[in-house]
């Protein structure tokens, strides 16, 4: 017991230290945990000896992960994310699977191994992509919203793949196993539905009276269904997932999720460490060369597939490129899938080692692709003639009249729409530019002067300048795009004004240094307004504030139809 405690302490401390180091290089902590396992495993320092206990902890991590995924599952989500996300998500999964399986077969893997590898390469990491988009303040951008839709499609497929693999055994034909899987899933789902219908809500209503009992109740429900599914001959993963789904609609589901997420994270850390420690470093021809070849499929193939599909659906090159670069890595679900494949006897240690190395390579490189996707796009599409021609289509300009526009409005989101509706200027004097084809279609339907364009394209910026606007307003919260606009309009003629939005005071100062005329920070404006309200409240001006509040509320409730 003492030896295991010391070993666990070494693992956790090492994971924290490496996590801090990796964060300095802006790398995800998942990569640090894998490297922790590699360093502490048999390949290097041989610190981890209690492999059986670590595997139990790993199984707990997978069970908690699927339980919380089930809690967050919303059946309406796939319906609401839009045609683009569904078509591109399914298309990317299909093409990546085919390409990955073919490449794996050429590399000498068996049919079943190639199938596992192909599906593993299709999934991208939700945790990594969302975290990096948040760090970049890009989470509200068009490409980020589309990317989140892709991730939801991938996660839905990944969950079904994990549940399916966890039910497989080494014996029997594929048809027999698929049939058994379907029957078992229906039986277990029926049992869960009956328990949910007549028991679980009453139990959790009672547990909710105590925060401690609610925490333990969530764990016990996860364990109860996981154990029940194992007793019935199913897998614990199915039980854990259905346990989460069964309480997703309860009013306490968010609280259960919040209480268990850190427990999940702890055991998932041990899963990644255990996975890294169990790697077998074979000869380069067995692991390293296949890992590099498969990494190229992910690093080049996934972004290219998404780029082509999105361009086919009508999106601009920049949006398509930015969305594609986010998917140049494999997911934690990919590693779990391969781990489960090895546990049921379908895969060898060599396959597990190969896919783990693919994870290390692709996660490490894709992090910088996401963080610097703007600069990479500019280097490729604004400097290479062929790509620049693809990026800016002259036929897009045909819908705009051959006239000058006093006002050019870049971005027609919530802020842009509000500006448009509040400006006392003839509608035909305002040119709207947006890179979301859905927004452009709506604008054209309302007879607005609207252009499908991307402010990051130099040709588009030059086109705006040729329209000789007196005022250019950019509601695009992208400091690099706004910086380019400021630089291009630096030599503007007298009488032209550039108004820009920024997400922080630091960005505002930077844009002022680039000679922007006005830079507004929404959060700063809101803070100033709140300060005014507080001062007025202190002075006892309740009636005036209530009057303003009623007007504002009415304004929101009776929004302009174009909003």
C-alpha positions, 0 to 999 in steps of 0.5 A: 500500500505504501509503495502504491501511494508513493507511485501515485504521488510520483505520477500526480506530481510529475503530471502537474510539473509537466503540465506547467511546462507544456502550458508554457509552450501553449500545448494542451495538458493531455499531451503532458499526461501522455508524456508523463506516462511514457517517461514513468513507464517501462521505456524510461524510468520504470516508476509505474509498477501497479499496472492492474490498479492503474488500469482500474483507475483508467476504466473508472475514468472512461466510465465517468467520461461517458456518464457525463457525456450522457448528462450533456447529451441533448437530442435537439442539438444535432437538429439545431446545429445546421446543415453545414455542420451535419453535411461537413461533419459526416463527410469528413468522417466518411472521407477520413475513415476511407483514406485512413483505412486505405493508408493503414492497409498499405502500411501492412495492418490487418483489415480489422486494425485498419478499420480501427485506425481509420475511425480513430483518425476521424475524431478531433479533440473537443477539449483542445479545440474549444480551449484554444478557440477560447484563448484566442477569443474566437469562440463567437466567430463564424468558423468557431460556431461551425467547428463546434457543430462539427465536433457535436457530429463527431462526438455523437459518432464517437460515442456510438463507436465506443459503445459498440466496441465495448460490447465486442468479443473476440469470438463470433462473426461481425454480423452476430456481434452487431445483432447481439449489440443491437438486442442488448442495447434495446433490452438495457435501454428498456430497463433504464427507461422503466427505472427512469419513468417510475423511480429515478426522479423521485430518488433524485428529488430526495437526494437534492435536499443534501449536496453531499447526497446528490454528489454520492447519488450521481456516482452511485447511479453511474456505478449501479447501471454500469454494474447492471449492464455487466451483470446482464452481459453488456459492457460497463461503458454502455451502462455509464452512458445510459445512466447519464442520459437517463438523468439529463432531463432532471433539473439537477443534471447540471449540478451533478455534472459540475460536482463530478467533472473534477472526479472525471478529470482526475481519473482521465488523467490517470488513463492518459498516464497509464496509456503512455506507460504501456507503450512499447517502443518497437523498431521505427518500421513498426511504430514511428514510420506508420505514425508519421504517415498516419499523422500526415493524413490527419494534419493535411487530410482533415483540413483539406477535406473540411476546406473542400466541403465548406467551399462546396457549400458556399463558404469563403476560403478564409472561413473554410481554412480556419475551420479546417485547421482546427481539426488537424489532431485526433481526439481523446475518444480516438485513444479510448477507442484504440484502448478498448479495441486492445482490451477486447483482443482486436488490436495489438500493442503495436497499434496502440503505440502507433495511434498514441504517437499519432496523438502526440504528433498531431496534438503538438502541431495542430495547437500552433495551427489553431493559434496562428491560423490567421497568419498561416492563412495570410501567408498562403492565400494572400501571397500565392497567386493561385490561392489568392484568386480562389480566395477572392471571387470577382463574380461575388461583386456583381450584386453590388451597384456601381456606385460609391457608398458613404457607409460600409458596415463589416459584419452583420451580427447582433451589433451590426444589425443594431447599428444598421437599424439605428442609423438615420441614413438611406438604406441604399447608401449603406453597403453590408459585407459579411462572410456568412452566406446565410446572413448574405442571403437574408440581407439580399431577401430584404433588398439590402445592399449586401456583399459576400466578402471577407475583410481579411482578403487584401482584394476585398479591402481594396474594393472597399477603398474603391467605393470611397466610403466616408465611414467604415465600421468593423464589428468583426472582433478579430484584432488581426483583421482590424489591424490590417484595415487600420493599416490600409486606411492609414493613408486614407483621404481626409474625411474618411473615418474608421470605427473598430470594435475590440475585445480588450483595452490592450487590443484597443491600444494596439489598434489606435497605434495602427491609426484607427480613428475610433476603437470601442470596447463593448465590455468597457462601455458596459462597465461605464454604463453600470458605473453611471447606474450605480452613481444614480442609484446612490443619488436616489434617482430610482424613477429615472432609472426605472423609466430607462429600464422600461424603455430598454426592455420594450426595445428588446421585446419589440426588436426590429424584424431584421434583428 
